[in-house]
Amino acid sequence: QVRIEESGGGLVQPGGSLTLSCTASGSAFSIYSMGWFRQSPGKQRELVATITSGGQIVYVGFAEGRFTISLDNAKNTVDLEMKSLYVNDTAIYYCWGWIAADKSTSKYWGQGTQVTVSS
């Protein structure tokens, strides 16, 4: 079984920076892609960025130029570096993985980490 665990959330002032980290753990699995979603109060969960094991990256519009996603295949860790944060970046950020394990490929989600941007 694969486990996804996030870390790095917290409180940051507008204009500040924060880096989220997420690690996939378990036995006998292969990562096809990983990424980050977020959900603000009263809104649906939305994509932030994804990265494949081969390094192909997709950012949604609000993340372009401010957020950087990276994947360490050896450590099964994906980081999301966020800069120039706005108040409306406040959300629970969820890590996601498209992972092959136990002879099947499935989506795996972390529990989420809170990011609050406030002065």
C-alpha angles and dihedrals in degrees: 000000000000123000125198119201129181131200139170104066123136147114120317134169122246109277091026132119136240135176123212122200131197130187130195115210138176137087132301102357136138126209118224095174142340134195152151133265128180138204126200122197110284094008136099122256110270136195118256104175142326135200130193125220086254092057102256109149134200123190126184117229100267091050097051112111095002105058129052123196122198135176127208103201093190093055096033087231130139121194130197115202111197124194135177091025121198129206089251090060085075107120146111106278117213127199117219134191134192097207139170115223137143092015094303139081119232145161116257125194134198124223093255135246125236120240116189121185110194141133 
